[in-house]
Amino acid sequence: MDNTKESQTASEIIPEQMGYNTKFQFQCHKGVKCFTRCCRGIDIMLTPYDILTIRKEFGITSEEFLAIYTDIHLLEKADLPIVTLKKLDDEAKSCPFVKDVEGCQIYPFRPSACRYYPLGMGSLSYASELNKGKDTSSDDAFFFTVKEAHCCGFEEKKVWTVAEWREDQGVNIRDEVNAGWTDLIVRKKTIPMSLKLSEQSKQMFFLACYNIDKFRQFVFESTFLNKFTVDKDKLEEIKNDDVKLLQFGFDWLKSIFFKEGDISINKPEQ
């Protein structure tokens, strides 16, 4: 899937595929005349790990964060709910966390889309429906640059490889954590007509992917563990670890949507 900020006006995607060692020239800092322009008039998609980390930094629950700071959309083709940052009601439709002079107010824990920019990422394995469940963290990932008309960052002298940029921006761990979510969305995109989801299934997707605190309650305080077989060691692991719980949620959704994985539905007693 595309990990860039969704745009926008007059943007140009350079079609050449880039590998991890491909070099490109770019730098963003307060001295460029377009500083913070890329933070306005856009929809910034939030990954599950983005929500998990930002809400933790704010000291609020995932449900509170979703209610205050986000909008919910259905992703075209995949027909799954996604979450974007709620824009300010100003003329520029700004990100709620950007300031004219200081820039991003949540920079240390900014979303993955902001970290990737000006790169986008795709995966060759999803060119076919026969990819057998590969996720986009595999070595077949490719990258491309996104050039917007207002962006002056490409005029700067700093040269990076794609790998160096990913390391500098801290996206490797985020891609690793989000891999199961990415896999679910892209696989659902490739087979939209053969896998119709009910509204309840979409709600379960939203719960497991975005509302981690409510999902923990769902697993441990409902009849979930009567309905699904979960290894005891796994239960102990996910009880107090948000990341492990998030990845468990992805695996649970995969078992529901695609009948794959180790999480099975308990058979009713005869």
C-alpha positions, 0 to 999 in steps of 0.5 A: 500500500502507499505509505505517503500522505494522501494528496492533494493538489498538483502532486507528481508521483515519479514512477521509477521504482527505487530500492533500498540502496537508491539515492535521492536528494532531499532535506526538510528544515525550518530554513526552506521556504515551504516549511510546514506547507506539506502539513496543510490541505492533506489527509494524513492516514494514521496506522495502528502503531501511530494511534497507539504511540500518540495516545500514550504520549498524550496520556489518554485512551485510544477511544478518547484520541479517536474521538478528539483528533481523528476522522473515519473513512472507508478505504476505496476498494478494500472497503475497510475503515481507516483513520485520518487526522482531523484537520483544523477548521482554518483556511489552509485545512491544517494538521492540528499539530503544526505551528507556522514557526515551530513546525510539528508539535509532536515531531518525536512521535509523528505519524508514519506517513509524515516520516516516509514523506517524500517517499512512498512504498509498494510491494510487487507481491501484491501484483497478483492475487496468488501472493499467498499472504505475503506482507509488505515487510518482505524484500520485494518492497519498492519505493518511489518519490512524491514531488509536490509543486510547493516542495523545495526540499528536493532543491537541498543538497543532502543525499540519502539512500532509501535505507538511510532515510528509513533509518533516520526517520524511524520507519523500520520498527513501524513497518514491522509492527504494522505489517499485519495491518498492511497485509490485511488491507492490501489483500482485501484490495486484491480480492474485494468482490470475493470477500464481502465483509459485514458491518460487524466485521468492519467494526471488529477490524476498527476495534482491533486495529485502532481502539487498542484499549477497548480491544483489550477489554474485548479480549479479557472481559467478554466471552472472547476466550470462550469462543477462540482458542488462544495459547496461554503464553500468548495470553500472558504476553498480550495482557500488558504489552500494547504492541503484542496485543495489536499484532495479536489483533491482526492475527485474529482478523486474519483468522476471521477473514482468511481462515489462516493462523493459529487462532481457531474458533472453539467448537460448541460442546455436544 
